[in-house]
């Protein structure tokens, strides 16, 4: 280990960038193409519902970093204090 805390000169690539990961992504894309090609009517009919479902799902995941629900640590900060 050197002074910066790195063990080796090269960092190990993520699994998705390995040969196996690229192959899995390729097979998944080909499978998705054929499934959508055969069931396009069903997929297109569900599209409005999927868009509506995306709203609450994005709300759950996108508000993760706002610090909501901080409890004691945010007690004196933010709304409701007013200017005194």
BELPE-V279093 format. One record per residue. RES is the residue in one letter. NEAR is the number of other C-alpha atoms within 12 Angstrom. Layout:
{{RES:NEAR} {RES:NEAR}}
This chain:
{{X:8} {X:8} {X:7} {X:8} {X:8} {X:11} {X:11} {X:11} {X:10} {X:7} {X:8} {X:12} {X:10} {X:11} {X:13} {X:14} {X:13} {X:13} {X:13} {X:13} {X:15} {X:15} {X:15} {X:16} {X:17} {X:15} {X:14} {X:14} {X:14} {X:14} {X:14} {X:16} {X:15} {X:13} {X:15} {X:16} {X:14} {X:13} {X:14} {X:15} {X:12} {X:14} {X:17} {X:15} {X:13} {X:14} {X:14} {X:13} {X:14} {X:15} {X:14} {X:13} {X:14} {X:15} {X:14} {X:14} {X:14} {X:14} {X:14} {X:14} {X:12} {X:14} {X:13} {X:13} {X:11} {X:12} {X:14} {X:16} {X:12} {X:14} {X:10} {X:10} {X:11} {X:15} {X:13} {X:12} {X:14} {X:13} {X:9} {X:10} {X:10} {X:8} {X:6} {X:4}}
